[in-house]
Amino acid sequence: MSNEDLLIRQQRLLAQSAQLRGSLASQAQLLSKPLALADKLQSGLLWLYQHPQWPVAIVCALAVLRPRRAVAWATRLWWGWNSFRRLQKWIESALSSR
């Protein structure tokens, strides 16, 4: 390849890189809102882990003020947790058998 061919190829590659960067930037904007929501959820969970007394106090208050509702929700949550654990074990066994 001559120097002129190399320069032309370099210019094409630079133009293609600029186009790809623009395309990536526009596609990344689509992800900005979901990623911002994920960041907020993560910071909320971090706050809950750092301040566990607040959720415990709310659950205790609900159990005292509305015991039937608290028992109903506890039953639903217990069922959901058990279902989640069973699903996890099933997925692990299905993946390990491969």
C-alpha positions as a printed Julia matrix, in Angstrom:
98×3 Matrix{Float64}:
   0.0     0.0    0.0
   1.2     3.44  -0.79
   1.15    6.34   1.64
  -1.81    7.83  -0.21
  -3.81    4.61   0.17
  -2.97    4.46   3.86
  -4.1     8.07   4.35
  -7.39    7.39   2.58
  -7.94    4.25   4.67
  -7.11    6.17   7.85
  -9.62    8.9    6.94
 -12.32    6.31   6.25
 -11.64    4.61   9.57
 -11.74    7.92  11.41
 -15.06    8.82   9.77
 -16.47    5.38  10.59
 -15.3     5.72  14.21
 -16.97    9.11  14.51
 -20.19    7.67  13.11
 -20.07    4.72  15.51
 -19.43    7.03  18.49
 -22.46    9.11  17.51
 -24.6     6.0   17.16
 -23.42    4.7   20.54
 -24.15    8.03  22.19
 -27.71    8.1   20.83
 -28.32    4.5   21.87
 -26.88    5.17  25.33
 -29.41    7.96  25.85
 -32.15    5.34  25.7
 -30.61    3.63  28.71
 -30.16    6.76  30.82
 -33.63    6.7   32.43
 -33.64    2.97  33.33
 -30.09    3.26  34.68
 -31.05    6.33  36.73
 -33.96    4.36  38.19
 -31.62    1.47  39.0
 -29.27    3.91  40.75
 -32.15    5.28  42.84
 -33.26    1.78  43.79
 -29.72    0.85  44.75
 -29.31    3.94  46.92
 -32.7     3.24  48.54
 -31.69   -0.31  49.36
 -28.38    0.91  50.73
 -30.26    3.35  52.97
 -32.5     0.53  54.21
 -29.48   -1.64  55.02
 -27.89    1.23  56.91
 -31.12    2.11  58.8
 -32.92   -1.19  59.51
 -34.75    0.26  62.51
 -37.24    2.14  60.29
 -38.67   -0.83  58.38
 -38.79   -2.85  61.61
 -40.65   -0.03  63.38
 -43.15    0.23  60.53
 -43.79   -3.52  60.53
 -44.25   -3.52  64.32
 -46.66   -0.57  64.12
 -48.69   -2.32  61.43
 -48.75   -5.53  63.48
 -50.09   -3.61  66.49
 -52.55   -1.39  64.61
 -53.82   -3.88  62.01
 -53.0    -7.41  63.21
 -55.22   -9.24  60.7
 -53.77   -7.35  57.78
 -50.24   -7.91  59.1
 -50.84  -11.66  59.4
 -52.32  -11.77  55.88
 -49.32   -9.95  54.43
 -46.89  -12.07  56.42
 -48.54  -15.19  54.99
 -48.26  -13.84  51.44
 -44.65  -12.84  51.93
 -43.78  -16.22  53.44
 -45.42  -18.02  50.52
 -43.6   -15.76  48.04
 -40.26  -16.3   49.73
 -40.7   -20.08  49.75
 -41.72  -20.05  46.09
 -38.67  -17.96  45.24
 -36.35  -20.36  47.1
 -37.91  -23.39  45.37
 -37.47  -21.71  41.99
 -33.82  -20.95  42.79
 -33.16  -24.57  43.75
 -34.92  -25.8   40.62
 -32.83  -23.5   38.4
 -29.61  -24.56  40.16
 -30.44  -28.25  39.68
 -31.4   -27.7   36.04
 -28.15  -25.86  35.34
 -25.95  -28.31  37.22
 -27.39  -31.31  35.34
 -26.09  -29.95  32.02
